[in-house]
Amino acid sequence: MSRIGRQPVEIPARVKVAIQGQQIAVEGPQGKLSWTLPVNITAAVEDNKVKVKANGDTRQIKALHGLSRSLINNMVKGAATAYRKDLEIQGVGFKAAIQGQTLTMNLGYSHPVIITVPKTVKVVVADNTKISVEGPDKQLVGELAARIRRAYPPEPYKGKGVRYVGEQVRRKEGKKVA
């Protein structure tokens, strides 16, 4: 049995968890999330806690047991308080703008970089260089933040590019002229 999978998931006061067969639905102030449990994994709500149980003893079932518990925990936390990733753009003339569900970034290329934002995720641009990605789904928020960073990762010589707030970029010394 997985050590992580054995721990029950606490349900906050404003969050509702509904389990119907293998389908789990979590609803809270930040939004609704749903997920289907893998085969041989079951979940039940008892005493305001979600308990995940593995029906088997193989290596794969043990791994899915811990994974399922972690994903349910992320859903419950995301429904209560949204996940957030902050990015910053560094470079002369580099900027970002959000218009509806489209993020447009000018990153020194001959064309603007356009990224479509999923409906459940909220993106805020402040000062044209600070981007905040927020939403109830941890995986979706992290993936969108990584896609934004991937548009122009920080380069080691001048430090230009899109980076997470607080990320340290190892700088390299430039070419020496003899």
N, C-alpha and C positions, 0 to 999 in steps of 0.2 A: 504494500500500500504506500502511496506517495505521502511524504510528510506534509507537503504543501496542501495536497488534496484533502487531508484529514481536517485541516483547520476550517471552522465554519466562517461564512461571510456575514458580517454584521450588516443589517439593513437600517439606514438612517430613518428618521421620523418622516421625512417628506417623500420617501421613495417607496414605490409599490412594485413587488415582484410577483409575476404570475407564471406558473409552470403548468403546461398542458402537454403531457407525454414527453417528447424530446425537445419541445419548443420552450424557450425561456424568453419572457418579455419583461423589460424593466422600464418603469416610467417614473420620471422625477421632474423637478422644476427646470432642468436644463434640456430635457427632451426624452424621446422614447428610443429604446434600443432593443433589438431582438437577436436571438442566436439559437441555432439548433445544436443540441448536445450530440456528441459522437455515439456510435453504437456501443453498448456495454457500459455506458456511464449514465447514472440517474441522479436527479437532484430533487430536493424537497425543502419546503419552507417549514421550519419548526422554531417556535419561540422567537420570532423576529430575526431569525438567522437562516441562511441558505446552507444546507449540508449536501455535499457532493459525495456520491458513493460509486465505487468501481465494482462492476460485476464480472470479475475474472482476476487472474493473477499473472498474466503474461507481461512481458516488458513493455509492449506497446500500450496495453490498457493502463498500466501504472503511469506511463508518461502522459497519456491523455487525461488521466484523473487529475494530475497536478495542473495541466494546461487548462482544463475546463474550469477548475476552481479559480485560477488566476484570471481567466477571461470574464467569468461572472463577477469577480471582485472589481475588475476594471469597469464593467458595465454599471455596477451599482455606484461606484465612486463618480463616474462620469455623469450619471443622471442626477446626482446630488450637487456636485461642483464640477464645472467644466474643466477639461484639460486645456493647458495653454503652452504654446511655444513662442518665444520671442526671437526675432531675427533682426539683424542690422545690415545695412548696405554701406560699404566703404569704397570710395573711389570718386574722383572728380567727374561730375556730370552723371553719376549713377543715381537713379531715382526710381520710385515705384508709385503707382496710383491704382486705386480700386474703383471700379465702376460696375455696380450691380454684382454679378457673380463672376466677374473677370478681373484678374490681377494683371496689370501691364507694367513691365519693368524695362527701363532703358539701362543696359549694362555694358555699353561700349561696343556692342555689335552693330552691324549695318541695319538691323531690324529690331523692333521691340520684342521682348520675350513675353508671350501671352500664356497665362495659366488659368484654366477654368476651375473655379472653387465649387466644391460640392455644396448642396443645399443645407446640410446639417452643420457645416463648418462656417464660422464667422471670421472674416479677415479684416483687420483694421490697419490702415497705414497712417503713421504720424510723422510729421516733419519730412515727408518724402523719402526717408531713409530707415525708418523703424517700422517693421512689419510684425503684427501680432496675430497668431493663428489660434483660434479657440473653438472648442466643441465638446460634446459629450463622448464621442468615440475616440479613445486613445490611439488606436491604430490609424484612423483616418487623419487625425490631427498631426501625428508624427510623420505619416507618409506625405502629406501636403507640405509640411515644413521641409522635409528632405528634398522634395521635388523643387521647391523654391530655391533652396541652397544649391542644388545640383545645376541650376541654370548658369551659375558662375561661382564655383567654389573659391574660397580665398587662396590666392596664389602666394608663394613663399618669398618673393623678391620685394614687392611693394606693399603686399598685404591687402590688395584690392579684392573685392568680391562680396558675396553674401555669406554671412556667418551667423551662428547662434550667438545670442547675447552672453558674454562671459567666455566665449570660446577663445582659447589661446592658439595663435597661429605661429608655428615655428618659422622664423625668418632665416633666409639664407643670405650670405654675402654675395654681392654681384661680381661680375667679371673684373679682374684686376688688369689695369693697363701698365705694361712694363716700361 
